[in-house]
Amino acid sequence: MAQAINVNSEIGKLKSVLLHRPGAEVENITPDTMESLLFDDIPFLKIAQKEHDFFAQTLRDNGAETLYIEDLATDVFAKDTAVKDEFLTRFLTEAGYKHGRTFDSLKEYLEGLETKEMVDKIYAGVRKNELDLQRSVLSDLAGSDAANPFYLNPLPNAYFTRDPQASMGAGMTINRMTFAARQPESMITEYIMKHHERFAGTPIWRDRNHTTRIEGGDELILSKNVVAIGVSQRTSSKSIQALAKELFSNPLSTFDTVLAVEIPHNHAMMHLDTVFTMINYDQFTVFPGIFSQDGNINVFVLKQGKDGEVEINRMSDLGKALKQVLNLSELDLIETGDGDPIVAPREQWNDGSNTLAIAPGEIVTYDRNYVSIELLKQHGIKVHEILSSELARGRGGARCMSQPLWRDEI
Ligand SMILES: NC(=[NH2+])NCCC[C@H](N)C(=O)O
């Protein structure tokens, strides 16, 4: 069985990447649902798609195969109706439907679609006016359920393929997402990893069947041995400790160190990769707002201890911790917005730190963050600028919108 995933760094030449093209789900956001759907505005889909296509073409032009998760899901469900049936049953159950009239009608509706159309509908959501269902129970007539125009909510965050899963070495984590708006996304990943022949035999370091949460924006592969994970609004320390234990004990894993980095818990900095990314052997982007007045930050170095336990060493200097775990004598922390008190928060908000390295010292990032871009160039980084006016309204950048499947070794 060929190895499907190989991600042992953040900077190795990007050869294969998982994407999702924004679809109808993005225009199924309303002002009332924007916040619960984790968006800060409603993108204009046509432009968001053009921008995403430009992003994907930039990756292809620089040697990466672009795989779309909706196509992989279609492959799986078109090939095996029993798997499709099981998926729909679990998907509807997780959406809160018990077996009965609505459950049966929804399942029949989705099963009646061509498979690709069904997958698009799973992402887009199912509106109540798509089914002619008699509403005979009170919850259909009054209260929050009645007010919701959807039987199945849209999944507008799906184009941020970084988060519901995380490639790590030769394996993957399939993530228990924090908010209900995104939890269904990783079920699609689960079915692809389980049933798509391309991923047969891929080790799963942690699956989504947990109560403690973790999201891929917090999971950075700093080297073959070191993973950095954010303690953030979206990832709990319990998940990090459990994943570290798995990585240290699983014979298929090469990881022996986890760097847990505690960042502010808020929407703007929801994941570690919104404030910190690795862009070269010894160069990183960093948003200065994650440090205290005296430049400190909570960093915990987790290593294999005695009897399978995890040993934890606390540090307060990110640079020192990175030098220690990566065996670097020097390093270059490049500040978002050149550290300016106005520019830095503005460009961090629009993902100026959320860069995607496609090779050592070569990144893709949103064109709008021109102060950060200028500074990166001054530090010798090759920058590919991508369009961002509509995509950025989802509060994610180039790293958020990509899940590497294969990177060349560095
Ligand atoms: N890796 C990232 N920074 N992902 C950004 C995801 C943005 C998305 N609206 C959310 O709140 O989940």
The ligand as a Tripos MOL2 file, in Angstrom:
@<TRIPOS>MOLECULE
LIG
   12    11     1     0     0
SMALL
NO_CHARGES

@<TRIPOS>ATOM
      1 N1         -6.3930   27.5000   10.6790 N.pl3     1 LIG1
      2 C1         -7.1380   28.5760   10.7840 C.2       1 LIG1
      3 N2         -6.6440   29.6950   11.2850 N.2       1 LIG1
      4 N3         -8.4410   28.4670   10.4280 N.pl3     1 LIG1
      5 C2         -9.3400   29.6130   10.4060 C.3       1 LIG1
      6 C3        -10.7750   29.1530   10.4410 C.3       1 LIG1
      7 C4        -11.7970   30.2830   10.3740 C.3       1 LIG1
      8 C5        -13.2100   29.7980   10.6580 C.3       1 LIG1
      9 N4        -14.1740   30.8750   10.3890 N.3       1 LIG1
     10 C6        -13.3460   29.3170   12.1070 C.2       1 LIG1
     11 O1        -13.6590   30.1330   12.9440 O.co2     1 LIG1
     12 O2        -13.0980   28.1580   12.4050 O.co2     1 LIG1
@<TRIPOS>BOND
     1     1     2 1
     2     2     3 2
     3     2     4 1
     4     4     5 1
     5     5     6 1
     6     6     7 1
     7     7     8 1
     8     8     9 1
     9     8    10 1
    10    10    11 2
    11    10    12 1
@<TRIPOS>SUBSTRUCTURE
     1 LIG1         1 GROUP 0 **** ****
